[in-house]
Amino acid sequence: MSRIGKRPVSIPSGTDVNINGVSVTVKGKLGTLKQDFHPAATIKVEGEEAVVTMPSESKRHKELHGLTRALLHNMVQGVNEGFTKNLEIVGVGWNAKMKGAQVSLQIGFCHTVDFDVPAGLKVDLPKPQEIVITGIDKQQVGQFAAEIRKVRPPEPYKGKGVRYQGEYVIRKEGKKQVGK
């Protein structure tokens, strides 16, 4: 049995979990999430907890057991608390601006890089070098943050680029002058 999968998912008060075959809908104070799961997974709501079970102990079912439980937990957490990713922009003169429903990055290219904010996400810019992405879908928040970071990942020599807040960038030493 999967160690993660056998742990029940606690459902806070004010949260609705509706199971319709392989489709699960979770409603909370921040919104509604719906997802289809593998048909082998059996999800049952027992009081204030949801329990995921699998028909056998095969390797594939153990993998699906933990995955299903983790996805269900993320859905419940998302509709109640939401998820946040913070990005930092490191570089002289580099910044981010909001243009309507777009994030516009000035990060050392001769042009600005624009991203349309996906539906269901909210982007805040507390400082010109800081981007805060919030939403109820953990996968969507992480994917959008990864797409922004991918444009200019932190480089190892000067540390310039877009990085997650608190991310440690391994720095390399530059070239050495020989004979001086």
C-alpha positions in Angstrom: 0.0 0.0 0.0 1.3 3.5 -0.8 2.4 5.4 2.2 1.0 8.6 0.9 -2.1 7.0 -0.5 -3.3 5.4 2.7 -3.4 8.8 4.5 -7.0 10.2 4.5 -7.6 13.7 3.1 -9.3 15.9 5.7 -12.1 18.0 4.4 -12.6 21.3 6.2 -16.1 22.5 7.0 -17.7 24.5 4.1 -16.1 22.3 1.5 -18.2 20.0 -0.8 -16.7 16.9 -2.4 -18.9 15.3 -5.0 -17.9 12.0 -6.6 -19.5 10.9 -9.8 -17.7 7.7 -11.0 -14.2 8.7 -11.9 -15.0 12.5 -11.8 -14.5 14.4 -8.6 -15.7 18.0 -8.0 -14.5 20.0 -5.0 -16.3 23.3 -4.1 -14.9 25.7 -1.5 -14.8 29.3 -0.5 -12.3 30.2 -3.3 -13.9 28.3 -6.2 -14.6 25.0 -7.8 -12.2 22.4 -9.2 -13.1 19.3 -11.2 -10.8 16.4 -12.2 -11.2 12.9 -13.6 -9.2 10.2 -12.0 -8.1 6.7 -13.1 -11.0 4.2 -13.1 -9.1 1.8 -10.8 -9.1 4.4 -7.9 -12.0 4.3 -5.5 -12.6 7.5 -3.6 -15.1 7.5 -0.7 -16.1 10.4 1.6 -16.4 9.2 5.2 -17.5 12.0 7.5 -14.9 14.7 7.4 -12.3 12.7 5.4 -11.9 11.3 1.9 -10.2 7.9 1.5 -8.6 6.6 -1.6 -8.4 2.8 -2.2 -7.0 0.6 -4.9 -8.0 -2.9 -6.0 -4.6 -4.5 -5.6 -1.0 -4.0 -4.5 0.6 -4.0 -7.9 3.3 -1.5 -8.7 1.1 0.5 -11.0 -1.8 0.6 -8.4 0.6 1.8 -5.7 1.8 4.6 -8.0 -1.8 5.6 -8.8 -2.8 5.4 -5.1 -0.3 8.0 -4.0 -0.9 10.2 -7.1 -4.7 10.1 -6.7 -4.5 11.0 -3.0 -2.0 13.9 -3.6 -4.2 15.3 -6.4 -7.3 15.2 -4.3 -5.5 16.8 -1.4 -4.3 19.6 -3.7 -7.8 20.2 -4.9 -9.2 20.5 -1.3 -6.3 22.7 -0.3 -6.7 24.9 -3.4 -10.4 25.7 -3.0 -9.8 26.6 0.7 -6.4 28.3 0.9 -5.2 28.7 -2.7 -1.6 28.4 -3.9 1.1 31.1 -4.3 4.4 31.2 -6.2 6.8 34.1 -5.8 9.3 35.0 -8.5 12.3 37.4 -8.2 13.9 39.3 -11.1 17.6 39.8 -10.5 19.4 42.2 -12.9 20.1 45.9 -13.2 17.2 47.7 -14.9 15.2 44.5 -15.2 11.6 44.7 -14.1 8.0 43.5 -14.7 4.9 45.6 -15.4 1.2 44.8 -15.8 -0.4 45.8 -19.1 -4.1 45.1 -18.6 -4.3 41.3 -18.4 -0.6 40.8 -19.4 2.6 40.6 -17.5 5.3 42.5 -19.5 8.9 41.6 -18.6 11.9 43.8 -19.4 14.8 41.4 -18.8 17.8 42.3 -20.9 16.4 41.6 -24.4 15.9 44.4 -27.0 12.2 43.7 -26.7 9.7 43.1 -23.9 8.4 39.6 -23.2 4.6 39.5 -22.7 2.6 36.8 -21.0 -1.2 36.6 -21.0 -2.4 35.8 -17.5 -4.4 32.5 -17.7 -8.0 32.5 -16.5 -8.2 31.5 -12.8 -4.9 33.1 -11.9 -4.1 36.4 -10.3 -0.7 38.2 -10.7 0.5 40.9 -8.4 3.6 43.0 -8.6 4.4 44.4 -5.1 7.7 45.6 -6.4 9.0 45.9 -10.0 11.4 43.0 -9.4 8.9 40.7 -7.7 6.0 38.7 -9.2 3.4 37.0 -7.1 1.2 34.4 -8.8 -1.9 33.1 -6.9 -4.7 30.7 -7.8 -6.6 27.6 -6.7 -5.1 25.1 -9.1 -1.6 24.1 -8.0 -0.6 22.7 -11.3 -1.7 25.9 -13.2 0.1 28.2 -10.8 3.3 26.2 -11.0 3.2 25.9 -14.8 2.7 29.7 -15.3 5.6 30.4 -12.9 7.8 27.9 -14.7 7.0 29.5 -18.1 7.9 33.0 -16.8 11.2 31.6 -15.3 12.0 29.7 -18.5 12.4 33.0 -20.5 15.5 34.0 -18.5 16.6 31.3 -15.9 19.3 32.4 -13.5 22.8 32.1 -14.9 25.7 30.9 -12.8 28.3 33.6 -13.3 26.5 36.8 -12.2 23.2 35.3 -10.9 21.1 37.4 -13.2 17.7 36.1 -14.3 14.2 35.1 -13.1 14.2 32.8 -10.1 11.8 31.5 -7.5 11.9 33.3 -4.2 14.4 31.6 -1.9 16.0 29.6 -4.8 19.7 29.1 -4.3 21.7 29.7 -7.5 25.1 27.9 -7.6 27.7 30.5 -8.6 30.7 29.7 -10.7 34.0 31.5 -10.7 34.9 33.5 -13.9 38.0 33.0 -16.0 41.4 33.5 -14.4 44.1 35.7 -15.8 47.3 33.8 -16.4 50.7 35.4 -16.2 49.8 38.7 -14.5 
